[in-house]
């Protein structure tokens, strides 16, 4: 994961959450995705960045299962 920047400055880290195995979330994300939220201010406006890391805390077996679901790896 790369730390986001705005106008050459690193954005402030606000927090993170792990998305679990909820059916609605699985529409957009694989299970156990870590989501990081960042903030910066530019010209009086609030700017937010959301960065996802799908490999955080993932076992090797989980990683290969994820690739297989995407068609990237065949056991």
Backbone bond lengths (Angstrom), bond angles and torsions (degrees), N, CA, C in turn:
res aa  C-N    CA-C-N  psi(-1)  N-CA   C-N-CA  omega(-1)  CA-C   N-CA-C  phi
1 X - - - 1.444 - - 1.530 108.47 -
2 X 1.294 115.45 137.17 1.457 120.88 177.74 1.531 109.83 -104.50
3 X 1.332 115.81 133.64 1.464 120.84 -179.27 1.526 108.33 -69.45
4 X 1.353 119.38 126.86 1.467 121.14 -177.80 1.533 112.55 -71.72
5 X 1.326 115.30 151.48 1.465 121.84 177.71 1.530 109.62 -127.84
6 X 1.342 114.96 159.81 1.464 122.15 175.96 1.520 106.50 -138.51
7 X 1.340 116.75 122.09 1.469 122.04 -179.27 1.529 112.31 53.14
8 X 1.335 116.13 39.48 1.454 121.39 177.16 1.519 115.46 81.68
9 X 1.329 118.34 -2.20 1.465 122.81 179.42 1.526 109.61 -108.89
10 X 1.330 116.56 142.62 1.467 118.90 177.34 1.522 109.05 -68.28
11 X 1.309 115.62 143.26 1.458 120.94 178.80 1.529 109.74 -79.65
12 X 1.314 116.73 153.11 1.463 122.53 -179.57 1.526 109.76 -78.59
13 X 1.318 115.11 131.32 1.468 122.41 177.63 1.526 109.02 -74.77
14 X 1.346 116.91 126.81 1.466 121.28 178.78 1.523 113.15 -101.41
15 X 1.330 116.43 -34.24 1.458 118.74 -178.90 1.510 111.75 163.61
16 X 1.332 113.95 -178.99 1.456 119.57 -179.80 1.514 110.03 -150.36
17 X 1.333 115.15 161.65 1.456 121.67 178.67 1.531 107.73 -150.08
18 X 1.327 116.10 147.00 1.458 121.39 175.40 1.523 108.06 -97.40
19 X 1.323 116.34 122.82 1.460 120.73 176.35 1.521 108.05 -84.45
20 X 1.306 116.90 129.14 1.460 121.79 -175.70 1.512 113.51 -92.04
21 X 1.301 115.14 -147.03 1.467 122.60 -172.56 1.527 112.63 -96.81
22 X 1.296 118.62 34.05 1.459 122.61 -179.55 1.532 109.11 -75.58
23 X 1.332 117.35 134.34 1.463 121.91 -176.03 1.524 113.44 -57.00
24 X 1.340 117.43 -40.25 1.463 120.11 -178.62 1.526 110.33 -65.58
25 X 1.325 117.39 -44.04 1.464 120.96 -179.96 1.520 111.85 -64.79
26 X 1.331 117.86 -32.21 1.466 121.40 -178.78 1.528 111.44 -67.79
27 X 1.337 117.82 -13.12 1.458 120.71 175.09 1.521 109.75 -64.35
28 X 1.328 117.21 -35.90 1.464 121.40 -176.66 1.518 113.53 -108.27
29 X 1.343 117.95 -27.23 1.460 121.77 -173.52 1.519 110.83 -129.81
30 X 1.331 115.86 153.27 1.457 120.09 167.53 1.526 107.40 -72.98
31 X 1.325 116.62 163.15 1.459 119.02 -178.76 1.530 111.42 -67.70
32 X 1.322 114.63 153.74 1.467 123.61 178.18 1.523 113.59 60.82
33 X 1.308 116.60 45.06 1.458 122.23 176.13 1.528 108.48 -90.01
34 X 1.328 116.47 133.81 1.461 121.74 175.41 1.524 107.85 -93.29
35 X 1.340 117.40 126.87 1.459 122.69 -178.77 1.531 108.44 -112.95
36 X 1.340 116.27 126.12 1.459 123.06 -179.57 1.526 108.59 -110.93
37 X 1.343 117.40 137.42 1.460 122.18 -179.47 1.534 108.69 -116.59
38 X 1.354 115.48 132.29 1.460 122.83 -179.28 1.525 109.35 -126.06
39 X 1.347 116.40 158.21 1.459 122.13 -178.18 1.520 110.34 -139.42
40 X 1.333 115.42 147.79 1.464 122.98 170.93 1.518 107.69 -150.44
41 X 1.329 116.27 160.93 1.451 121.39 175.84 1.524 107.71 -116.47
42 X 1.334 116.00 134.16 1.461 121.16 179.85 1.518 109.06 -139.88
43 X 1.329 116.70 118.27 1.462 122.38 179.24 1.530 111.59 54.72
44 X 1.351 115.29 41.43 1.458 120.48 177.96 1.515 114.92 77.29
45 X 1.329 117.92 7.75 1.470 121.32 179.89 1.515 110.03 -112.82
46 X 1.325 116.05 143.74 1.464 121.46 175.56 1.522 109.03 -83.52
47 X 1.324 115.80 129.67 1.459 122.26 178.97 1.528 107.43 -119.88
48 X 1.313 117.09 129.49 1.459 121.91 179.55 1.521 109.68 -117.78
49 X 1.336 115.62 147.36 1.461 121.86 174.14 1.521 107.50 -128.39
50 X 1.321 115.65 136.06 1.460 121.92 175.75 1.518 107.15 -117.37
51 X 1.322 115.83 123.87 1.457 121.71 -177.66 1.522 108.39 -120.88
52 X 1.324 116.84 131.27 1.460 121.85 179.80 1.520 110.14 -107.03
53 X 1.320 116.13 140.49 1.452 122.64 175.49 1.520 107.32 -126.16
54 X 1.335 115.86 107.03 1.461 120.56 -175.46 1.517 113.47 -81.68
55 X 1.313 119.53 -12.91 1.459 120.89 -174.37 1.518 113.91 -100.47
56 X 1.328 118.88 -5.05 1.449 121.63 -176.80 1.525 110.65 -64.15
57 X 1.310 116.42 125.48 1.461 120.98 177.69 1.513 113.85 69.64
58 X 1.294 117.61 17.30 1.458 121.82 -175.50 1.526 109.91 -91.48
59 X 1.319 116.49 134.97 1.464 120.17 175.20 1.526 108.73 -78.39
60 X 1.326 116.15 164.06 1.465 120.38 177.53 1.523 110.48 -60.42
61 X 1.332 116.68 -40.78 1.466 120.49 178.91 1.531 110.92 -62.42
62 X 1.330 117.18 -43.89 1.463 121.15 176.98 1.524 111.07 -60.26
63 X 1.337 116.04 -41.24 1.468 120.72 -179.60 1.527 110.87 -61.12
64 X 1.336 117.29 -47.45 1.465 119.91 -178.83 1.526 111.62 -69.23
65 X 1.341 117.31 -34.99 1.468 119.86 174.98 1.527 110.56 -61.60
66 X 1.338 116.10 -41.50 1.461 120.81 179.14 1.529 110.68 -63.48
67 X 1.331 117.51 -44.43 1.464 120.76 177.86 1.519 111.24 -62.92
68 X 1.327 117.27 -39.80 1.466 120.96 179.68 1.524 110.63 -63.33
69 X 1.339 117.56 -40.27 1.469 120.62 178.18 1.516 111.01 -63.19
70 X 1.323 117.05 -32.29 1.465 121.28 179.28 1.521 112.45 -85.45
71 X 1.345 117.28 -6.16 1.450 120.17 -179.23 1.515 113.62 81.31
72 X 1.348 117.63 17.68 1.463 121.68 -177.76 1.520 113.18 -93.05
73 X 1.340 117.41 -13.45 1.449 119.86 -175.52 1.509 109.02 -150.06
74 X 1.309 115.88 136.72 1.464 121.11 177.45 1.527 108.27 -116.55
75 X 1.342 118.74 124.47 1.489 120.10 179.25 1.511 111.72 -69.38
